[in-house]
Amino acid sequence: MKIQKLISKLEKHHKKKLDLSLSRTFNLLKKLGNPQEKLKNIVTVVGTNSKASMCYSLKSILNQAGYKCNLYTSPHLLSYTERFIFNNNEIDEENLINLLEDTERVLGDDNATLFEILTCAFIKYAENFKDNINIIEAGLFHQFDSTNVFKENLMTLIGVIHNDHFQWLENKSIDGVIIEKTAKLLNSNIFVNKQVNSEIRNKIEKSLEKNTSNKFFFGKDFDITNSENGLIRYQDHLGEMVLPEPNLLGNHQLYNISTSIAASRKIFNIKNNDIIYGIQNISLKGRLEEIKSGKLKMIAGNNRLIVDGGHNISASLSIAHWIKNQNQEVNLIVGMMKDKEHIEFIKSFRNIVNSITLIDIPNQDGAISKENFEIKLDELKLHIKKSQSIESAIKSLSKNENTIIVCLGSLYLVGEILKLN
C-alpha cells in the first residue's frame, strides 16, 4: 500500500495522465544531472504490439551470453517494481520507493506526468550500472514519449505497428501511428518485426527512407519458420539455425523472437548455443501465459487456463491464429477498457470459439462495463454471456472437460487474475 500511496502522490504533479511533450522530461533530467547523456548501450524498442516480447527475449539471449542488462517496460501486471530491472534483477519495493521519493524531491513543484517521473527515475538509477545493456521500451508512440531522450543508441527494434490510440493523434490513421513511432528514431541499426500485412510494412519502410540506419526487415533480411519434430528454422545473412521451440505460446512469438535473434547476432555476435538456451528461458508474464496452479486453476478444473493482455486489433489477430491451431474447444472471458476497438477486437474470434463471457475489470474506472460491452457487440449477432466476477466466469466454464479457457482483453484484467490466483 505504501508504494500505491506514493504513486497517487506522484500523479498529482500533472493534471493530465498523458501529455505528449518532452519539455517536462528534459527539465527533470536536467535537475537530475542529465543521466541520459551518461548511459551507453541503449536499445530502443517501439511498436503497437510485441514490444515486451522482444525486450524479454533479447534480454534472455544477452543474459545467456554473459551480458548484464537494465530493462524498462510498461505497464506492469502486479507491481511497479516489474518495470524496473537493473543488473538483470527486478528492483525491490523499498529501493523503488526510495528512488521515486528522491526523484520527486528533485522535481520539486515542477510539472511532470507519472510516466515521465518513472522514466527519469529509471534513467537516473541506471547510472549505477551504466555499462550494462539498457533495453528501453517506449510508452505511447515514441516521438514525444519520455523515453525518447537519447542522442545515440546501439539499435532500435520495431515491433508490430497497427491501429491503436487514435484519440491522441491528429492524423487518426495507420499513417499517423507509423509517423509517431518512426519519425524520430535515431540513426544506428533498425530491426523491423513481421507486420500484419505488406501494406503496413511498405509504409514503415517508406517512413524510414530518410533514416540512415542499417535496416533489417523480417522476411527480407531474416526469417523464421516452423520445422518438423517441434523444431523451428531461423535464417539470416549469417546462416541458418535449427532451434527448439521457445517457452512462449503462439506463432506470433516466433516472429518477435526472430527479431531479437537477428539483433543479437548482428549487433552482439551472439553464438548459436546462447541463442538456443536463451529462447528456452524467456520470462514473460501475461502473454498467452498458462496458469498451471493456484486458486483459479483449481476452479478451472480439468481445463487449461490461459491469460493474455492483448487489447487491440493486431493482438486479437495473433491470439485468434493461436486458437485456430488448437485441437480443443476454446471459451473466452473478456474484459476491456473503454477506449479500445471493442467490436473489431471481438470480430477476430467469430466462428472459432465456443463462447464469449463478458466481465467487468475489477478496480478500473476506465473499464467498459459488461452491460455496455454487450450492447456494443449487438451488431455482431453473437451469443454473449455475462458474469459477475472473474471467479464466477471461470466456474461457469469449469463443468467442461479438456477445454481451454482464455482470459483476455486487457493487461489490467490479467493483473487482477494473477492477484486472485
C-alpha positions, -999 to +999 in steps of 0.1 A: +000+000+000+029+024+006+040+023-030+005+029-042+001+059-019+033+073-033+021+067-069-011+086-061+010+115-048+032+115-079+001+116-101-007+150-087+023+166-103+004+170-135-033+173-142-032+150-172-023+113-171-009+117-207+005+149-222+027+143-253+057+166-248+093+162-240+099+196-222+089+183-187+111+152-191+142+172-201+136+196-173+135+168-147+165+151-163+185+183-162+177+186-125+189+150-121+222+158-137+213+147-173+218+110-167+206+102-202+239+116-215+259+092-193+243+059-203+257+038-230+245+007-250+209+019-255+184-004-272+152+014-281+120-007-285+089+007-302+057-006-317+020-011-311+024-048-301+052-073-294+075-047-276+076-067-243+082-100-261+111-085-280+125-069-248+124-100-227+136-124-255+166-101-262+174-098-225+172-136-221+196-142-251+220-115-239+219-128-203+227-163-216+257-149-234+270-132-202+258-096-208+241-078-179+210-057-187+189-029-174+153-031-187+125-005-186+090-017-196+054-007-190+027-013-179+031-038-151+008-066-140+012-069-103+037-043-091+055-012-103+088-030-095+083-051-126+090-020-147+125-015-132+151-042-139+187-034-131+217-057-135+193-084-146+172-082-115+139-066-106+142-038-081+128-044-047+099-023-034+119-005-007+146+007-032+119+017-057+101+038-031+134+055-021+142+061-058+109+077-065+108+098-034+143+111-042+132+119-078+101+137-065+123+158-042+144+168-071+113+176-092+100+200-065+069+219-076+075+214-113+051+196-135+056+160-148+033+131-155+036+099-136+052+081-166+077+109-171+087+107-134+091+069-136+111+071-168+135+097-154+139+077-122+148+046-142+174+065-163+189+081-131+192+048-113+206+031-144+237+053-139+248+028-112+251+002-140+258+024-170+280-001-187+251-026-189+229-030-220+200-007-215+168-020-231+142+007-230+106+002-242+087+032-254+054+040-238+028+058-260+042+061-296+078+074-295+082+108-310+071+127-278+075+098-254+097+104-223+119+075-234+130+095-265+157+114-248+190+098-260+214+112-286+226+078-298+218+041-294+230+007-305+198-001-323+160+001-324+137-028-325+103-021-342+075-044-333+041-048-349+026-014-358-012-013-361-042+008-353-044+019-317-045+051-296-061+072-323-076+095-297-041+110-292-034+117-329-043+145-353-038+120-382-061+093-369-049+065-392-022+039-395-001+065-413-003+087-382+007+059-359+037+050-381+049+086-382+047+089-344+066+057-339+093+061-366+098+098-374+124+105-346+142+072-345+180+075-341+204+067-369+221+034-360+206+000-367+169-008-371+153-043-370+117-045-381+094-073-370+069-091-392+038-068-398+001-076-401+002-071-438+026-060-466+009-026-469+019-016-433+054-030-439+058-009-470+046+022-452+071+016-424+099+012-450+089+045-467+087+063-434+123+052-427+137+063-461+155+093-447+168+075-416+204+065-424+204+034-401+213+000-413+178-016-417+168-052-414+133-064-422+116-097-413+110-117-445+138-099-463+169-099-441+159-126-416+131-152-413+118-179-391+095-209-398+082-240-381+101-271-389+094-307-382+095-326-349+088-295-328+118-275-341+120-241-358+143-229-385+158-194-384+178-178-412+196-146-419+227-135-439+250-151-412+235-185-419+208-209-408+200-222-373+177-251-362+163-242-328+140-258-302+106-242-297+108-213-273+089-214-240+063-189-252+029-199-268+018-187-302+034-185-337+034-147-334+060-151-307+083-168-332+084-136-352+090-115-321+119-138-310+133-139-345+137-101-344+157-103-312+178-132-326+186-111-357+196-082-335+217-103-311+236-120-340+242-088-360+250-063-332+263-086-304+277-116-324+259-140-300+267-176-305+242-203-315+242-221-282+235-190-262+205-183-285+192-218-281+193-217-243+182-181-242+149-186-261+141-215-238+143-194-207+124-162-216+105-148-186+073-131-199+041-127-180+006-122-193+012-131-230-006-164-237+006-174-203-008-207-190-017-207-153-009-242-141-015-239-103-033-217-078-068-208-067-082-200-102-066-231-117-084-252-091-117-235-101-110-242-138-108-279-131-098-302-159-094-273-183-064-253-194-064-217-181-046-191-203-043-153-199-033-127-224-032-089-220-038-083-257-062-054-261-060-042-297-068-055-332-034-068-341-032-086-307-066-102-313-055-115-347-024-131-332-044-148-304-071-159-329-044-175-350-031-194-320-067-205-312-072-219-347-043-242-342-056-257-310-073-291-310-095-282-281-127-262-276-119-226-266-141-204-244-132-167-239-136-145-208-132-109-219-128-076-201-116-044-218-110-007-212-134+019-226-111+034-252-104+002-272-118-010-306-142-035-289-161-046-320-131-052-342-113-069-313-141-094-308-146-099-346-114-118-347-129-146-327-161-151-346-167-188-356-135-200-339-145-200-302-173-218-284-184-190-261-177-154-250-183-143-214-180-106-206-169-094-172-160-061-156-124-054-148-121-050-111-107-018-097-106+000-130-128+031-135-117+033-171-130-002-180-162-007-201-190-023-181-201-058-193-236-043-200-223-016-223-198-040-238-227-064-247-247-035-263-218-025-285-214-061-297-251-065-306-244-059-343-222-090-344-251-112-336-231-134-312-243-154-283-228-134-254-228-143-218-221-121-188-207-130-154-204-111-121-167-118-114-136-134-127-141-164-104-178-169-114-169-167-151-142-194-147-165-215-125-193-214-151-169-229-176-154-255-153-181-280-159-165-286-193-138-312-198-104-307-215-112-273-230-092-241-230-104-210-211-087-179-224-090-146-204-081-116-224-087-080-234-066-060-210-033-062-191-053-047-162-075-078-163-045-101-164-031-083-134-063-088-114-064-125-124-028-131-113-035-114-080-066-135-074-047-167-083 
